[in-house]
Every structure is written in structure tokens, then in C-alpha cells.
Amino acid sequence: MAILKVDVVSAEKSLYSGKAKFVVLPGESGELGILPGHTPLITRIRPGLVKVVHEDNSEESFFVAGGLLEVQPDHVTVLSDTAIRGEDLDEQKADEARAKAREALANAKDHADIAVVEAEIEMLVAQADAARRIREMTRKH
């Protein structure tokens, strides 16, 4: 069976380096599914969940706050400023941070500040959604 080498890296550390048979992640234009032998690709990714399906069909998930994806036929690299292991996500903290960011948005005066806060809110919404999806997947198994 063909496999992929997969690396998930944040600005602080490598979160995952191993083998997988399939990777799913949020591309700019929608969900991307990467199988061994995929055409080489470099693209930006949106905030969301990266799912790595191992050779034994077990799954591991990571939240990324956007970043870059590089695909080679036998290697996938996910680079993100912020990446969090799925089991370390805290939906309540993400929701609380989103509420604070919405307050900051209400008080923002110039367009640059507004854009920064809106991007933060988008990332926090994706983080809370990822935490919910992981919790639901865990219940099913």
C-alpha cells in the first residue's frame, strides 16, 4: 500500500511527523484530500482541521490557523504559525476569546485594526468548530 510522509509544523515546533495513507485539510477553495501520488502542489490553507488517517485507519487531528501546504507525490508538509493538537483544543476558551475579540471589533477605529480583529475572529470561529468536530468524532468511536 502506498503511503505519505506527513509533517505538521507550527512556528514553535513540529507537531507531527509520520506516515499516513490520507490527509484532509481546509484549502483556500474548499476541503483538500491528499492521497499518495498526488500532483505536486503549493497552496495556502484556511483556519481549520487537518485530519491525518494512519495506515491502520486510526485518525489524528490538528487545528491550524491557516498557513501553507506543500504536496509532493509522497510527502505532505503543513506549515502554520499556529497549530494545536486536536486533543488540546478547548472549545470554551475559543468561544471566550471570540467574545473578547468581538468587543475589540466594536471599539476598533481604523480599517487596519478592524481587519486584524476580523481575521482573529475568523480563526477563533474555526478553532471552536474544530474542537466541536473532534468532540463529535470522539463520541462516535
GULO-760646 format. One record per residue (C-alpha): residue in one letter; x, y, z; residue number from 1. Coordinates in steps of 0.1 Angstrom, whole numbers, padded with zeros to 4 digits. Layout:
# GULO-760646
<rec><res>a</res><px>X</px><py>Y</py><pz>Z</pz><n>NUM</n></rec>
...
//
This chain:
# GULO-760646
<rec><res>m</res><px>0000</px><py>0000</py><pz>0000</pz><n>1</n></rec>
<rec><res>a</res><px>0013</px><py>0035</py><pz>-0009</pz><n>2</n></rec>
<rec><res>i</res><px>0018</px><py>0059</py><pz>0020</pz><n>3</n></rec>
<rec><res>l</res><px>0026</px><py>0095</py><pz>0025</pz><n>4</n></rec>
<rec><res>k</res><px>0052</px><py>0111</py><pz>0048</pz><n>5</n></rec>
<rec><res>v</res><px>0034</px><py>0138</py><pz>0067</pz><n>6</n></rec>
<rec><res>d</res><px>0048</px><py>0168</py><pz>0086</pz><n>7</n></rec>
<rec><res>v</res><px>0026</px><py>0193</py><pz>0106</pz><n>8</n></rec>
<rec><res>v</res><px>0047</px><py>0222</py><pz>0118</pz><n>9</n></rec>
<rec><res>s</res><px>0039</px><py>0253</py><pz>0137</pz><n>10</n></rec>
<rec><res>a</res><px>0062</px><py>0283</py><pz>0143</pz><n>11</n></rec>
<rec><res>e</res><px>0071</px><py>0269</py><pz>0177</pz><n>12</n></rec>
<rec><res>k</res><px>0076</px><py>0232</py><pz>0170</pz><n>13</n></rec>
<rec><res>s</res><px>0069</px><py>0201</py><pz>0149</pz><n>14</n></rec>
<rec><res>l</res><px>0035</px><py>0186</py><pz>0160</pz><n>15</n></rec>
<rec><res>y</res><px>0035</px><py>0155</py><pz>0138</pz><n>16</n></rec>
<rec><res>s</res><px>0060</px><py>0137</py><pz>0116</pz><n>17</n></rec>
<rec><res>g</res><px>0050</px><py>0103</py><pz>0105</pz><n>18</n></rec>
<rec><res>k</res><px>0033</px><py>0082</py><pz>0079</pz><n>19</n></rec>
<rec><res>a</res><px>-0003</px><py>0083</py><pz>0067</pz><n>20</n></rec>
<rec><res>k</res><px>-0025</px><py>0069</py><pz>0039</pz><n>21</n></rec>
<rec><res>f</res><px>-0047</px><py>0100</py><pz>0036</pz><n>22</n></rec>
<rec><res>v</res><px>-0047</px><py>0137</py><pz>0047</pz><n>23</n></rec>
<rec><res>v</res><px>-0077</px><py>0161</py><pz>0047</pz><n>24</n></rec>
<rec><res>l</res><px>-0074</px><py>0198</py><pz>0053</pz><n>25</n></rec>
<rec><res>p</res><px>-0091</px><py>0232</py><pz>0046</pz><n>26</n></rec>
<rec><res>g</res><px>-0077</px><py>0246</py><pz>0013</pz><n>27</n></rec>
<rec><res>e</res><px>-0084</px><py>0281</py><pz>0001</pz><n>28</n></rec>
<rec><res>s</res><px>-0112</px><py>0270</py><pz>-0021</pz><n>29</n></rec>
<rec><res>g</res><px>-0126</px><py>0241</py><pz>0000</pz><n>30</n></rec>
<rec><res>e</res><px>-0115</px><py>0208</py><pz>0015</pz><n>31</n></rec>
<rec><res>l</res><px>-0085</px><py>0191</py><pz>0001</pz><n>32</n></rec>
<rec><res>g</res><px>-0080</px><py>0154</py><pz>0002</pz><n>33</n></rec>
<rec><res>i</res><px>-0044</px><py>0142</py><pz>-0004</pz><n>34</n></rec>
<rec><res>l</res><px>-0036</px><py>0106</py><pz>-0013</pz><n>35</n></rec>
<rec><res>p</res><px>-0002</px><py>0091</py><pz>-0021</pz><n>36</n></rec>
<rec><res>g</res><px>0009</px><py>0100</py><pz>-0057</pz><n>37</n></rec>
<rec><res>h</res><px>-0009</px><py>0134</py><pz>-0056</pz><n>38</n></rec>
<rec><res>t</res><px>0002</px><py>0160</py><pz>-0081</pz><n>39</n></rec>
<rec><res>p</res><px>0028</px><py>0184</py><pz>-0066</pz><n>40</n></rec>
<rec><res>l</res><px>0010</px><py>0215</py><pz>-0051</pz><n>41</n></rec>
<rec><res>i</res><px>0018</px><py>0246</py><pz>-0030</pz><n>42</n></rec>
<rec><res>t</res><px>-0012</px><py>0265</py><pz>-0017</pz><n>43</n></rec>
<rec><res>r</res><px>-0025</px><py>0285</py><pz>0012</pz><n>44</n></rec>
<rec><res>i</res><px>-0048</px><py>0268</py><pz>0037</pz><n>45</n></rec>
<rec><res>r</res><px>-0076</px><py>0283</py><pz>0058</pz><n>46</n></rec>
<rec><res>p</res><px>-0080</px><py>0280</py><pz>0095</pz><n>47</n></rec>
<rec><res>g</res><px>-0095</px><py>0246</py><pz>0103</pz><n>48</n></rec>
<rec><res>l</res><px>-0089</px><py>0210</py><pz>0110</pz><n>49</n></rec>
<rec><res>v</res><px>-0062</px><py>0188</py><pz>0095</pz><n>50</n></rec>
<rec><res>k</res><px>-0070</px><py>0151</py><pz>0096</pz><n>51</n></rec>
<rec><res>v</res><px>-0043</px><py>0125</py><pz>0092</pz><n>52</n></rec>
<rec><res>v</res><px>-0055</px><py>0090</py><pz>0085</pz><n>53</n></rec>
<rec><res>h</res><px>-0029</px><py>0065</py><pz>0096</pz><n>54</n></rec>
<rec><res>e</res><px>-0021</px><py>0031</py><pz>0079</pz><n>55</n></rec>
<rec><res>d</res><px>-0043</px><py>0013</py><pz>0105</pz><n>56</n></rec>
<rec><res>n</res><px>-0072</px><py>0037</py><pz>0098</pz><n>57</n></rec>
<rec><res>s</res><px>-0068</px><py>0055</py><pz>0131</pz><n>58</n></rec>
<rec><res>e</res><px>-0071</px><py>0092</py><pz>0128</pz><n>59</n></rec>
<rec><res>e</res><px>-0052</px><py>0122</py><pz>0143</pz><n>60</n></rec>
<rec><res>s</res><px>-0064</px><py>0158</py><pz>0141</pz><n>61</n></rec>
<rec><res>f</res><px>-0048</px><py>0192</py><pz>0143</pz><n>62</n></rec>
<rec><res>f</res><px>-0061</px><py>0227</py><pz>0143</pz><n>63</n></rec>
<rec><res>v</res><px>-0042</px><py>0251</py><pz>0121</pz><n>64</n></rec>
<rec><res>a</res><px>-0048</px><py>0289</py><pz>0120</pz><n>65</n></rec>
<rec><res>g</res><px>-0041</px><py>0290</py><pz>0083</pz><n>66</n></rec>
<rec><res>g</res><px>-0008</px><py>0286</py><pz>0066</pz><n>67</n></rec>
<rec><res>l</res><px>0008</px><py>0268</py><pz>0037</pz><n>68</n></rec>
<rec><res>l</res><px>0006</px><py>0233</py><pz>0023</pz><n>69</n></rec>
<rec><res>e</res><px>0032</px><py>0217</py><pz>0001</pz><n>70</n></rec>
<rec><res>v</res><px>0024</px><py>0184</py><pz>-0015</pz><n>71</n></rec>
<rec><res>q</res><px>0048</px><py>0161</py><pz>-0033</pz><n>72</n></rec>
<rec><res>p</res><px>0038</px><py>0127</py><pz>-0046</pz><n>73</n></rec>
<rec><res>d</res><px>0050</px><py>0110</py><pz>-0014</pz><n>74</n></rec>
<rec><res>h</res><px>0053</px><py>0139</py><pz>0011</pz><n>75</n></rec>
<rec><res>v</res><px>0028</px><py>0164</py><pz>0026</pz><n>76</n></rec>
<rec><res>t</res><px>0040</px><py>0194</py><pz>0047</pz><n>77</n></rec>
<rec><res>v</res><px>0016</px><py>0216</py><pz>0066</pz><n>78</n></rec>
<rec><res>l</res><px>0032</px><py>0249</py><pz>0078</pz><n>79</n></rec>
<rec><res>s</res><px>0012</px><py>0271</py><pz>0101</pz><n>80</n></rec>
<rec><res>d</res><px>0020</px><py>0300</py><pz>0125</pz><n>81</n></rec>
<rec><res>t</res><px>-0003</px><py>0283</py><pz>0150</pz><n>82</n></rec>
<rec><res>a</res><px>-0011</px><py>0246</py><pz>0151</pz><n>83</n></rec>
<rec><res>i</res><px>-0027</px><py>0228</py><pz>0180</pz><n>84</n></rec>
<rec><res>r</res><px>-0032</px><py>0190</py><pz>0186</pz><n>85</n></rec>
<rec><res>g</res><px>-0069</px><py>0182</py><pz>0184</pz><n>86</n></rec>
<rec><res>e</res><px>-0070</px><py>0168</py><pz>0219</pz><n>87</n></rec>
<rec><res>d</res><px>-0055</px><py>0201</py><pz>0232</pz><n>88</n></rec>
<rec><res>l</res><px>-0083</px><py>0223</py><pz>0217</pz><n>89</n></rec>
<rec><res>d</res><px>-0106</px><py>0240</py><pz>0242</pz><n>90</n></rec>
<rec><res>e</res><px>-0139</px><py>0250</py><pz>0227</pz><n>91</n></rec>
<rec><res>q</res><px>-0149</px><py>0271</py><pz>0257</pz><n>92</n></rec>
<rec><res>k</res><px>-0117</px><py>0291</py><pz>0257</pz><n>93</n></rec>
<rec><res>a</res><px>-0120</px><py>0297</py><pz>0219</pz><n>94</n></rec>
<rec><res>d</res><px>-0156</px><py>0309</py><pz>0224</pz><n>95</n></rec>
<rec><res>e</res><px>-0145</px><py>0332</py><pz>0253</pz><n>96</n></rec>
<rec><res>a</res><px>-0116</px><py>0347</py><pz>0232</pz><n>97</n></rec>
<rec><res>r</res><px>-0141</px><py>0352</py><pz>0203</pz><n>98</n></rec>
<rec><res>a</res><px>-0164</px><py>0372</py><pz>0226</pz><n>99</n></rec>
<rec><res>k</res><px>-0135</px><py>0394</py><pz>0236</pz><n>100</n></rec>
<rec><res>a</res><px>-0124</px><py>0399</py><pz>0200</pz><n>101</n></rec>
<rec><res>r</res><px>-0160</px><py>0409</py><pz>0191</pz><n>102</n></rec>
<rec><res>e</res><px>-0158</px><py>0436</py><pz>0218</pz><n>103</n></rec>
<rec><res>a</res><px>-0124</px><py>0448</py><pz>0204</pz><n>104</n></rec>
<rec><res>l</res><px>-0140</px><py>0449</py><pz>0170</pz><n>105</n></rec>
<rec><res>a</res><px>-0168</px><py>0472</py><pz>0183</pz><n>106</n></rec>
<rec><res>n</res><px>-0141</px><py>0495</py><pz>0197</pz><n>107</n></rec>
<rec><res>a</res><px>-0118</px><py>0494</py><pz>0167</pz><n>108</n></rec>
<rec><res>k</res><px>-0114</px><py>0528</py><pz>0149</pz><n>109</n></rec>
<rec><res>d</res><px>-0093</px><py>0523</py><pz>0118</pz><n>110</n></rec>
<rec><res>h</res><px>-0095</px><py>0499</py><pz>0089</pz><n>111</n></rec>
<rec><res>a</res><px>-0062</px><py>0481</py><pz>0098</pz><n>112</n></rec>
<rec><res>d</res><px>-0074</px><py>0473</py><pz>0133</pz><n>113</n></rec>
<rec><res>i</res><px>-0107</px><py>0461</py><pz>0121</pz><n>114</n></rec>
<rec><res>a</res><px>-0091</px><py>0438</py><pz>0096</pz><n>115</n></rec>
<rec><res>v</res><px>-0068</px><py>0423</py><pz>0122</pz><n>116</n></rec>
<rec><res>v</res><px>-0096</px><py>0417</py><pz>0146</pz><n>117</n></rec>
<rec><res>e</res><px>-0119</px><py>0402</py><pz>0119</pz><n>118</n></rec>
<rec><res>a</res><px>-0091</px><py>0378</py><pz>0110</pz><n>119</n></rec>
<rec><res>e</res><px>-0087</px><py>0368</py><pz>0146</pz><n>120</n></rec>
<rec><res>i</res><px>-0125</px><py>0362</py><pz>0149</pz><n>121</n></rec>
<rec><res>e</res><px>-0124</px><py>0340</py><pz>0118</pz><n>122</n></rec>
<rec><res>m</res><px>-0096</px><py>0319</py><pz>0133</pz><n>123</n></rec>
<rec><res>l</res><px>-0113</px><py>0316</py><pz>0166</pz><n>124</n></rec>
<rec><res>v</res><px>-0146</px><py>0305</py><pz>0150</pz><n>125</n></rec>
<rec><res>a</res><px>-0127</px><py>0279</py><pz>0131</pz><n>126</n></rec>
<rec><res>q</res><px>-0109</px><py>0267</py><pz>0163</pz><n>127</n></rec>
<rec><res>a</res><px>-0142</px><py>0264</py><pz>0182</pz><n>128</n></rec>
<rec><res>d</res><px>-0157</px><py>0245</py><pz>0152</pz><n>129</n></rec>
<rec><res>a</res><px>-0127</px><py>0222</py><pz>0150</pz><n>130</n></rec>
<rec><res>a</res><px>-0130</px><py>0214</py><pz>0188</pz><n>131</n></rec>
<rec><res>r</res><px>-0167</px><py>0206</py><pz>0183</pz><n>132</n></rec>
<rec><res>r</res><px>-0159</px><py>0183</py><pz>0153</pz><n>133</n></rec>
<rec><res>i</res><px>-0132</px><py>0165</py><pz>0172</pz><n>134</n></rec>
<rec><res>r</res><px>-0155</px><py>0160</py><pz>0203</pz><n>135</n></rec>
<rec><res>e</res><px>-0183</px><py>0146</py><pz>0180</pz><n>136</n></rec>
<rec><res>m</res><px>-0158</px><py>0122</py><pz>0162</pz><n>137</n></rec>
<rec><res>t</res><px>-0146</px><py>0110</py><pz>0196</pz><n>138</n></rec>
<rec><res>r</res><px>-0182</px><py>0102</py><pz>0207</pz><n>139</n></rec>
<rec><res>k</res><px>-0188</px><py>0082</py><pz>0176</pz><n>140</n></rec>
<rec><res>h</res><px>-0157</px><py>0060</py><pz>0182</pz><n>141</n></rec>
//
